[in-house]
């Protein structure tokens, strides 16, 4: 049982935790509503690179979950933040979908389709990934561009199973270019953790991370001194826990078991 007054903030992953595609998962609405009643801070923290914070807000709203844009973190937002803060003069070749490209354009980060001009290759989930994109990304990296990856997820849960996620594409580029990935900006990176705490402005130990992945959600919490809750509605199964050294503080089958007291 989670004792609600032990924490000031509750950070929920989205895919596999709050919803799968357009289906809200069991117990979600009641838990979020209860936390709002307790006046707790709520964040939705996703590794998605195919949705912006605005589109996630709309998606949640259609499922009956109200959230402000400032309560949502995506890796499209993290990519914008990363380049704006660290490499504002970068010239970026993007392997990714419209949301990722749009987010960078909104803050005037230069983009290029010419691999020779690229200083960085940004890799997100791209459901239209082609051999041409792989070849261009490889050429850019062999020419000196750094590989920046939105998230280290191998798969993304969908209703009929899984689809390949961004890290699969990043590994293909890494293999073809014979150059290592330079930076991962999504969970469980310290950079992502910093973004969370910048929004919350509370001690790390007063934050509970809730997610379905040991290697991203739970590891993010453990690395950052936050408490963690694994939900078994997404990628991770209970048997998987024993095979890792990543041990969450709580484990629940779904959010209907996420009892608050």
C-alpha positions in Angstrom: 0.0 0.0 0.0 1.3 3.4 -0.9 1.0 6.0 1.9 0.0 9.1 0.0 1.3 11.5 2.6 4.9 10.1 2.3 5.2 11.8 -1.1 4.6 15.2 -2.4 4.6 14.2 -6.1 3.6 11.2 -8.2 5.2 10.8 -11.7 3.5 8.4 -14.1 4.9 6.9 -17.2 2.3 6.9 -20.1 2.6 4.0 -22.5 2.0 0.8 -20.7 1.2 2.6 -17.4 -1.6 5.1 -18.1 -2.7 3.7 -21.4 -1.9 1.4 -24.3 -2.5 3.2 -27.6 -5.9 4.8 -27.1 -7.1 2.5 -24.3 -7.0 3.8 -20.7 -5.7 1.1 -18.3 -7.5 -0.2 -15.2 -7.6 2.0 -12.2 -5.9 5.0 -13.7 -8.8 7.5 -13.5 -9.5 6.8 -9.9 -5.9 7.1 -8.8 -5.3 10.4 -10.6 -8.5 11.8 -9.2 -7.6 10.7 -5.7 -4.2 12.3 -6.0 -5.8 15.6 -7.2 -8.1 15.4 -4.2 -5.1 15.1 -1.9 -3.5 18.2 -3.6 -0.5 16.1 -4.7 1.7 17.1 -7.6 1.2 14.9 -10.6 3.5 14.6 -13.6 3.2 12.4 -16.7 6.7 11.4 -17.8 7.1 9.7 -21.2 9.9 8.5 -23.4 7.7 9.0 -26.5 9.2 10.9 -29.4 6.2 10.7 -31.6 4.0 13.0 -29.4 4.5 16.5 -28.1 3.4 17.6 -24.6 0.4 19.3 -26.3 -0.7 16.2 -28.1 -0.2 14.1 -25.0 -2.5 16.6 -23.1 -5.1 16.2 -25.8 -4.8 12.4 -25.8 -5.2 12.2 -22.0 -8.2 14.6 -22.1 -10.0 12.4 -24.6 -9.6 9.5 -22.1 -11.0 11.7 -19.2 -7.6 12.6 -17.6 -7.1 16.3 -17.3 -3.5 17.6 -17.3 -1.7 20.8 -18.1 1.1 21.0 -20.6 3.5 21.8 -17.7 2.6 18.4 -16.1 3.9 16.5 -19.1 7.4 15.6 -20.2 8.1 13.8 -23.5 11.4 13.2 -25.3 10.3 15.6 -28.0 10.3 18.3 -25.2 13.6 16.9 -23.9 15.2 17.1 -27.3 14.2 20.7 -27.6 15.5 21.4 -24.1 18.8 19.5 -24.7 19.7 21.4 -27.9 18.5 24.8 -26.7 20.5 24.5 -23.4 23.6 22.7 -24.6 24.1 23.0 -28.4 21.9 25.9 -29.7 24.1 26.2 -32.9 23.8 22.5 -33.8 22.8 21.5 -37.3 20.6 18.4 -36.8 19.7 15.5 -39.1 16.6 13.9 -37.6 15.6 10.3 -37.8 12.1 10.7 -36.4 8.5 11.7 -37.0 6.8 15.1 -37.5 6.4 15.8 -33.7 10.1 15.6 -33.1 11.0 17.8 -36.1 8.3 20.3 -35.2 9.5 20.6 -31.6 13.0 21.6 -32.8 11.7 24.0 -35.4 9.6 25.7 -32.7 12.8 26.8 -30.9 14.7 27.6 -34.1 17.2 24.7 -33.9 18.7 24.3 -37.4 17.7 21.1 -39.2 19.3 19.6 -42.3 18.6 16.8 -44.7 22.1 16.9 -46.0 24.2 14.4 -44.0 27.5 16.2 -44.8 26.2 19.4 -43.1 25.0 17.6 -39.9 26.7 18.2 -36.6 24.3 15.8 -34.8 22.0 12.9 -35.7 18.9 12.9 -33.5 17.3 9.5 -33.4 13.7 8.9 -32.2 11.0 6.4 -33.1 10.3 6.6 -36.8 7.6 4.3 -38.2 8.6 5.4 -41.7 12.3 4.5 -41.2 14.0 3.6 -44.6 17.3 2.4 -45.9 17.8 5.9 -47.3 17.5 7.4 -43.8 19.9 4.8 -42.4 22.4 5.6 -45.1 22.1 9.3 -44.6 22.5 9.0 -40.8 25.5 6.6 -41.2 27.1 9.1 -43.6 26.6 12.0 -41.2 28.1 10.1 -38.3 31.0 8.9 -40.3 31.5 12.5 -41.2 31.8 13.5 -37.5 28.2 14.0 -36.4 27.3 12.9 -32.8 24.5 10.4 -32.3 21.8 11.7 -29.9 19.0 9.3 -29.0 15.7 10.3 -27.5 15.2 7.1 -25.5 16.8 3.7 -24.8 13.6 1.7 -25.3 13.8 -1.4 -27.6 10.1 -1.8 -28.0 6.9 0.2 -27.4 3.7 -1.6 -26.2 0.7 -1.6 -28.6 -2.7 -3.4 -28.3 -1.5 -6.5 -30.3 2.0 -6.7 -28.9 4.9 -4.4 -29.5 6.6 -2.3 -32.1 10.3 -1.5 -32.4 11.2 1.7 -30.6 13.9 4.3 -31.1 16.9 2.5 -29.7 16.6 -0.3 -32.4 17.1 2.4 -35.0 19.9 4.0 -33.1 21.7 0.7 -32.8 21.4 0.2 -36.5 23.0 3.6 -37.1 25.6 2.9 -34.5 26.5 -0.4 -36.2 26.6 1.0 -39.7 28.7 4.0 -38.7 31.0 2.1 -36.4 30.6 5.0 -33.9 29.1 4.9 -30.4 26.0 6.6 -29.3 27.0 9.9 -27.7 24.0 10.9 -25.6 20.6 9.4 -24.5 18.3 12.2 -23.3 15.3 10.1 -22.2 14.6 8.0 -19.1 16.7 6.9 -17.2 19.2 9.6 -17.9 20.3 12.1 -15.3 19.3 14.8 -17.7 15.7 13.6 -17.7 15.7 13.4 -13.9 16.9 17.0 -13.7 14.0 18.1 -15.9 11.6 16.4 -13.5 13.0 18.0 -10.4 13.2 21.4 -12.1 9.4 21.2 -12.6 8.6 19.8 -9.2 11.1 21.7 -7.0 10.8 19.2 -4.1 13.3 16.9 -2.5 13.9 13.8 -4.7 12.9 11.4 -1.9 9.4 13.0 -1.8 8.7 11.9 -5.4 7.3 8.5 -6.4 8.0 7.2 -9.9 5.3 4.8 -11.4 6.1 2.9 -14.6 6.1 -0.4 -16.4 9.8 -0.6 -17.3 12.6 -1.6 -15.0 15.4 -0.3 -17.2 13.9 3.2 -17.7 11.2 4.1 -15.2 12.4 2.3 -12.2 16.1 2.8 -12.9 15.4 6.5 -13.3 14.0 6.6 -9.8 16.7 4.5 -8.2 19.5 6.5 -9.8 17.9 9.8 -8.6 17.0 8.9 -5.0 13.3 8.7 -5.8 10.9 5.9 -4.7 9.6 3.6 -7.3 6.5 1.6 -8.2 6.4 -1.0 -11.0 3.1 -1.7 -12.7 2.8 -5.0 -14.7 0.5 -3.6 -17.4 3.2 -3.0 -20.0 6.5 -4.5 -20.9 7.7 -5.9 -17.6 6.4 -9.2 -16.1 6.8 -10.2 -12.4 9.3 -12.9 -13.4 11.6 -10.3 -15.0 12.4 -8.7 -11.7 14.5 -11.6 -10.4 16.7 -11.5 -13.4 17.8 -7.9 -12.8 19.4 -5.9 -10.0 16.7 -3.3 -10.4 14.3 -3.6 -7.5 11.3 -1.3 -7.2 9.9 -0.3 -3.8 6.4 -1.4 -4.8 5.0 -3.8 -7.4 1.3 -3.8 -8.5 -0.5 -5.7 -11.2 -2.3 -2.5 -12.4 -3.2 0.8 -11.0 -6.4 -0.5 -9.5 -4.1 -2.1 -6.9 -2.3 1.2 -6.3 -4.1 1.7 -3.0 -3.7 5.1 -1.3 -3.8 5.5 2.4 
